[in-house]
């Protein structure tokens, strides 16, 4: 994880960020990390979580759905995830 700790979060793919976030959660749950290090990796985890949420939101905004218009012709509109 030392290599990833120096990697800028904003340059990470969703998958990279999620993998590191999962590793942080595993380490914190194991309880084998000193307090100061726990705080440090927790803060990085919070940033990774925000990054993942941002990437997901961005992906949602790019997805469109095909619908049939009132005239019977297909058209696209933003997908609704509600």
DSSP file (Angstrom, degrees, kcal/mol; ACC not computed):
  #  RESIDUE AA STRUCTURE BP1 BP2  ACC     N-H-->O    O-->H-N    N-H-->O    O-->H-N    TCO  KAPPA ALPHA  PHI   PSI    X-CA   Y-CA   Z-CA
    1    1 A X     >        0   0    0      0, 0.0     4,-2.3     0, 0.0     5,-0.2   0.000 360.0 360.0 360.0 -16.3    0.0    0.0    0.0
    2    2 A X  H  >  +     0   0    0      1,-0.2     4,-0.8     2,-0.2     0, 0.0   0.876 360.0  51.9 -58.8 -37.8    3.0    2.3    0.3
    3    3 A X  H >4 S+     0   0    0      1,-0.2     3,-0.7     2,-0.2     4,-0.4   0.924 112.6  44.1 -64.5 -44.7    3.1    2.8   -3.4
    4    4 A X  H >4 S+     0   0    0      1,-0.2     3,-1.1     2,-0.2    -2,-0.2   0.800 100.7  69.5 -71.6 -28.9   -0.6    3.7   -3.6
    5    5 A X  H 3< S+     0   0    0     -4,-2.3    -1,-0.2     1,-0.3    -2,-0.2   0.797 103.2  44.7 -60.8 -27.4   -0.4    6.0   -0.5
    6    6 A X  T << S+     0   0    0     -4,-0.8     2,-0.3    -3,-0.7    -1,-0.3   0.591  90.8 104.5 -91.8 -11.0    1.7    8.4   -2.6
    7    7 A X  S <  S-     0   0    0     -3,-1.1     2,-0.2    -4,-0.4     5,-0.1  -0.538  81.3-112.8 -74.3 132.5   -0.6    8.1   -5.7
    8    8 A X    >   -     0   0    0     -2,-0.3     3,-1.4     1,-0.2     4,-0.4  -0.468  18.6-141.6 -66.3 128.5   -2.8   11.2   -6.1
    9    9 A X  G >  S+     0   0    0      1,-0.3     3,-1.7    -2,-0.2    -1,-0.2   0.876  98.4  60.4 -61.1 -39.6   -6.4   10.2   -5.5
   10   10 A X  G 3  S+     0   0    0      1,-0.3    -1,-0.3    -3,-0.0    -2,-0.1   0.654 103.7  52.4 -66.7 -12.9   -7.7   12.4   -8.3
   11   11 A X  G <  S+     0   0    0     -3,-1.4    -1,-0.3     2,-0.1    -2,-0.2   0.502  90.6 102.7 -95.5  -6.8   -5.6   10.5  -10.8
   12   12 A X  S <  S-     0   0    0     -3,-1.7     2,-0.1    -4,-0.4    -3,-0.0  -0.466  71.0-124.1 -81.7 147.1   -7.0    7.1   -9.7
   13   13 A X     >  -     0   0    0     -2,-0.2     4,-2.4     1,-0.1     5,-0.2  -0.381  32.7-105.3 -74.8 166.2   -9.6    5.1  -11.6
   14   14 A X  H  > S+     0   0    0      1,-0.2     4,-2.8     2,-0.2     5,-0.2   0.924 122.4  50.9 -57.0 -45.1  -12.7    4.1   -9.7
   15   15 A X  H  > S+     0   0    0      2,-0.2     4,-2.3     1,-0.2    -1,-0.2   0.892 110.0  48.2 -63.8 -41.6  -11.4    0.5   -9.5
   16   16 A X  H  > S+     0   0    0      2,-0.2     4,-2.2     1,-0.2    -1,-0.2   0.933 114.0  46.8 -63.6 -45.9   -8.1    1.6   -8.1
   17   17 A X  H  X S+     0   0    0     -4,-2.4     4,-2.5     1,-0.2    -2,-0.2   0.912 112.7  49.2 -64.2 -43.2   -9.7    3.8   -5.5
   18   18 A X  H  X S+     0   0    0     -4,-2.8     4,-2.6    -5,-0.2    -1,-0.2   0.905 109.9  51.5 -63.7 -41.7  -12.2    1.2   -4.5
   19   19 A X  H  X S+     0   0    0     -4,-2.3     4,-1.8    -5,-0.2    -1,-0.2   0.926 112.7  44.9 -62.4 -44.5   -9.5   -1.4   -4.1
   20   20 A X  H  X S+     0   0    0     -4,-2.2     4,-2.3     2,-0.2    -2,-0.2   0.900 112.0  52.9 -66.7 -39.1   -7.4    0.8   -1.8
   21   21 A X  H  X S+     0   0    0     -4,-2.5     4,-2.5     1,-0.2    -2,-0.2   0.914 108.1  50.6 -61.8 -43.0  -10.5    1.8    0.2
   22   22 A X  H  X S+     0   0    0     -4,-2.6     4,-2.3     1,-0.2    -1,-0.2   0.887 109.6  51.0 -61.5 -38.6  -11.3   -1.8    0.8
   23   23 A X  H  X S+     0   0    0     -4,-1.8     4,-2.4     2,-0.2    -2,-0.2   0.891 109.3  50.6 -66.0 -39.8   -7.8   -2.4    2.0
   24   24 A X  H  X S+     0   0    0     -4,-2.3     4,-2.7     2,-0.2     5,-0.2   0.934 110.4  49.2 -63.1 -45.8   -8.0    0.5    4.4
   25   25 A X  H  X S+     0   0    0     -4,-2.5     4,-2.7     1,-0.2     5,-0.2   0.922 110.7  51.0 -59.6 -44.2  -11.3   -0.8    5.8
   26   26 A X  H  X S+     0   0    0     -4,-2.3     4,-1.8     1,-0.2    -1,-0.2   0.922 111.9  46.8 -59.3 -45.2   -9.8   -4.3    6.2
   27   27 A X  H  X>S+     0   0    0     -4,-2.4     4,-1.0     2,-0.2     5,-0.8   0.909 113.8  47.2 -65.4 -42.4   -6.8   -2.8    8.1
   28   28 A X  H  <5S+     0   0    0     -4,-2.7     3,-0.4     1,-0.2    -2,-0.2   0.903 112.1  49.9 -67.5 -39.9   -8.9   -0.6   10.3
   29   29 A X  H  <5S+     0   0    0     -4,-2.7    -1,-0.2     1,-0.2    -2,-0.2   0.838 105.0  58.2 -66.3 -32.1  -11.3   -3.5   11.1
   30   30 A X  H  <5S-     0   0    0     -4,-1.8    -1,-0.2    -5,-0.2    -2,-0.2   0.788  97.0-145.3 -68.4 -26.6   -8.3   -5.8   12.0
   31   31 A X  T  <5 +     0   0    0     -4,-1.0    -3,-0.1    -3,-0.4    -2,-0.1   0.689  62.6 120.5  72.9  18.6   -7.3   -3.3   14.6
   32   32 A X      < +     0   0    0     -5,-0.8     2,-0.4     2,-0.1    -4,-0.1   0.070  46.8  97.2-103.6  25.4   -3.6   -3.9   14.1
   33   33 A X  S    S-     0   0    0     -6,-0.2     5,-0.0    -5,-0.2     0, 0.0  -0.934  78.5-111.9-115.6 136.0   -2.7   -0.3   13.1
   34   34 A X     >  -     0   0    0     -2,-0.4     4,-2.9     1,-0.1     5,-0.2  -0.222  34.0-107.2 -61.3 155.5   -1.3    2.3   15.6
   35   35 A X  H  > S+     0   0    0      1,-0.2     4,-2.4     2,-0.2     5,-0.2   0.903 117.2  46.8 -54.3 -51.1   -3.6    5.2   16.5
   36   36 A X  H  > S+     0   0    0      1,-0.2     4,-2.0     2,-0.2    -1,-0.2   0.908 115.4  46.2 -61.5 -42.2   -1.8    7.9   14.5
   37   37 A X  H  > S+     0   0    0      2,-0.2     4,-2.8     1,-0.2     5,-0.3   0.876 109.6  56.0 -67.0 -37.4   -1.5    5.7   11.4
   38   38 A X  H  X S+     0   0    0     -4,-2.9     4,-2.3     1,-0.2    -2,-0.2   0.919 108.3  47.3 -59.5 -44.3   -5.2    4.7   11.8
   39   39 A X  H  X S+     0   0    0     -4,-2.4     4,-2.3     2,-0.2    -1,-0.2   0.920 112.4  50.4 -63.0 -44.2   -6.2    8.4   11.7
   40   40 A X  H  X S+     0   0    0     -4,-2.0     4,-1.8     1,-0.2    -2,-0.2   0.932 114.7  41.2 -61.3 -48.5   -4.0    9.0    8.7
   41   41 A X  H  X S+     0   0    0     -4,-2.8     4,-2.4     2,-0.2    -1,-0.2   0.818 111.6  57.0 -74.7 -27.5   -5.4    6.1    6.7
   42   42 A X  H  X S+     0   0    0     -4,-2.3     4,-2.3    -5,-0.3    -1,-0.2   0.926 107.2  49.0 -63.5 -43.7   -9.0    6.9    7.8
   43   43 A X  H  X S+     0   0    0     -4,-2.3     4,-1.7     1,-0.2    -2,-0.2   0.903 112.1  47.9 -62.9 -40.9   -8.6   10.4    6.4
   44   44 A X  H  X S+     0   0    0     -4,-1.8     4,-2.6     1,-0.2    -1,-0.2   0.900 109.5  54.4 -65.3 -39.0   -7.3    8.9    3.1
   45   45 A X  H  X S+     0   0    0     -4,-2.4     4,-2.7     1,-0.2    -2,-0.2   0.897 105.2  52.6 -60.1 -41.0  -10.2    6.5    3.1
   46   46 A X  H  X S+     0   0    0     -4,-2.3     4,-2.1     2,-0.2    -1,-0.2   0.896 110.9  47.3 -62.1 -40.0  -12.6    9.4    3.4
   47   47 A X  H  X S+     0   0    0     -4,-1.7     4,-2.2     2,-0.2    -2,-0.2   0.893 111.5  50.5 -68.2 -39.7  -11.0   11.0    0.4
   48   48 A X  H  X S+     0   0    0     -4,-2.6     4,-2.6     2,-0.2    -2,-0.2   0.905 109.5  51.4 -63.7 -41.2  -11.1    7.8   -1.5
   49   49 A X  H  X S+     0   0    0     -4,-2.7     4,-2.5     2,-0.2    -2,-0.2   0.929 110.5  48.0 -61.2 -46.2  -14.8    7.3   -0.7
   50   50 A X  H  X S+     0   0    0     -4,-2.1     4,-2.3     1,-0.2    -1,-0.2   0.892 111.4  51.3 -61.9 -39.6  -15.6   10.8   -1.9
   51   51 A X  H  X S+     0   0    0     -4,-2.2     4,-2.5     2,-0.2    -2,-0.2   0.926 110.2  48.5 -63.3 -45.5  -13.6   10.2   -5.1
   52   52 A X  H  X S+     0   0    0     -4,-2.6     4,-2.4     1,-0.2    -2,-0.2   0.921 111.6  49.6 -61.6 -44.5  -15.5    6.9   -5.8
   53   53 A X  H  X S+     0   0    0     -4,-2.5     4,-2.4     1,-0.2    -1,-0.2   0.897 111.1  50.0 -61.4 -40.3  -18.9    8.7   -5.2
   54   54 A X  H  X S+     0   0    0     -4,-2.3     4,-2.3     2,-0.2    -2,-0.2   0.912 110.3  49.3 -64.3 -43.6  -17.9   11.5   -7.5
   55   55 A X  H  X S+     0   0    0     -4,-2.5     4,-2.0     2,-0.2    -2,-0.2   0.894 111.9  49.1 -64.1 -39.6  -16.8    9.0  -10.3
   56   56 A X  H  X S+     0   0    0     -4,-2.4     4,-2.5     2,-0.2    -2,-0.2   0.917 110.9  49.5 -65.2 -43.5  -20.1    7.1   -9.9
   57   57 A X  H  X S+     0   0    0     -4,-2.4     4,-2.0     1,-0.2    -2,-0.2   0.905 110.3  51.2 -62.2 -41.6  -22.2   10.3  -10.1
   58   58 A X  H  X S+     0   0    0     -4,-2.3     4,-0.9     1,-0.2    -1,-0.2   0.904 110.2  49.1 -61.7 -42.0  -20.2   11.4  -13.2
   59   59 A X  H >X S+     0   0    0     -4,-2.0     4,-1.0     1,-0.2     3,-0.6   0.902 108.2  53.9 -65.2 -40.7  -20.9    8.0  -14.8
   60   60 A X  H >< S+     0   0    0     -4,-2.5     3,-0.6     1,-0.2    19,-0.3   0.892 105.5  53.8 -59.9 -39.9  -24.7    8.3  -14.0
   61   61 A X  H 3< S+     0   0    0     -4,-2.0    -1,-0.2     1,-0.2    -2,-0.2   0.749 107.4  51.8 -68.3 -22.6  -24.8   11.6  -15.7
   62   62 A X  H << S+     0   0    0     -4,-0.9     2,-0.3    -3,-0.6    -1,-0.2   0.666  89.3  94.1 -86.9 -17.7  -23.4   10.2  -18.9
   63   63 A X    <<  -     0   0    0     -4,-1.0    16,-1.9    -3,-0.6     2,-0.3  -0.596  55.0-173.4 -81.8 132.9  -25.8    7.3  -19.1
   64   64 A X  E     -A   78   0A   0     -2,-0.3     2,-0.4    14,-0.2    14,-0.2  -0.878  12.9-141.7-120.9 156.2  -28.8    7.8  -21.3
   65   65 A X  E     -A   77   0A   0     12,-3.1    12,-2.0    -2,-0.3     2,-0.5  -0.896  16.0-125.0-116.4 150.2  -31.9    5.7  -21.9
   66   66 A X  E     +A   76   0A   0     -2,-0.4     2,-0.3    10,-0.2    10,-0.2  -0.817  36.2 174.5 -93.6 127.1  -33.7    5.1  -25.1
   67   67 A X  E     -A   75   0A   0      8,-3.2     8,-2.7    -2,-0.5     2,-0.6  -0.880  34.5-110.9-128.7 161.3  -37.4    5.9  -24.9
   68   68 A X  E     -A   74   0A   0     -2,-0.3     6,-0.2     6,-0.2     5,-0.1  -0.839  35.7-140.6 -94.8 123.8  -40.3    6.1  -27.3
   69   69 A X    >   -     0   0    0      4,-3.1     3,-2.1    -2,-0.6    -1,-0.0  -0.190  29.8 -96.2 -75.4 172.1  -41.5    9.6  -27.9
   70   70 A X  T 3  S+     0   0    0      1,-0.3    -1,-0.1     2,-0.1    -2,-0.0   0.752 125.8  56.8 -60.1 -25.9  -45.1   10.6  -28.3
   71   71 A X  T 3  S-     0   0    0      2,-0.2    -1,-0.3     1,-0.0     3,-0.1   0.378 120.6-108.9 -87.6   4.3  -44.7   10.5  -32.0
   72   72 A X  S <  S+     0   0    0     -3,-2.1     2,-0.3     1,-0.3    -2,-0.1   0.378  80.7 124.6  86.4  -5.1  -43.6    6.8  -31.8
   73   73 A X        -     0   0    0     -5,-0.1    -4,-3.1     1,-0.1    -1,-0.3  -0.661  64.8-112.8 -89.9 143.4  -40.0    7.6  -32.7
   74   74 A X  E     +A   68   0A   0     -2,-0.3     2,-0.3    -6,-0.2    -6,-0.2  -0.464  41.9 166.7 -72.8 146.7  -37.2    6.6  -30.4
   75   75 A X  E     -A   67   0A   0     -8,-2.7    -8,-3.2    -2,-0.1     2,-0.3  -0.940  29.0-116.9-148.3 167.3  -35.2    9.3  -28.6
   76   76 A X  E     +A   66   0A   0     -2,-0.3     2,-0.3   -10,-0.2   -10,-0.2  -0.815  28.9 170.0-110.3 153.1  -32.7    9.5  -25.7
   77   77 A X  E     -A   65   0A   0    -12,-2.0   -12,-3.1    -2,-0.3     3,-0.1  -0.971  47.5 -74.1-150.3 159.6  -33.0   11.2  -22.4
   78   78 A X  E     -A   64   0A   0     -2,-0.3   -14,-0.2   -14,-0.2     2,-0.1  -0.284  56.5-110.9 -56.8 138.5  -30.9   11.1  -19.2
   79   79 A X        -     0   0    0    -16,-1.9     2,-0.5   -19,-0.3    -1,-0.1  -0.428  24.2-136.9 -71.3 145.4  -31.4    7.9  -17.3
   80   80 A X        -     0   0    0     -2,-0.1    -1,-0.0     1,-0.1   -16,-0.0  -0.914  18.3-176.3-105.4 128.1  -33.3    8.0  -14.0
   81   81 A X              0   0    0     -2,-0.5    -1,-0.1     1,-0.2    -2,-0.0   0.104 360.0 360.0-109.2  20.0  -31.8    6.0  -11.1
   82   82 A X              0   0    0      0, 0.0    -1,-0.2     0, 0.0    -2,-0.0   0.457 360.0 360.0 -83.1 360.0  -34.6    6.8   -8.6
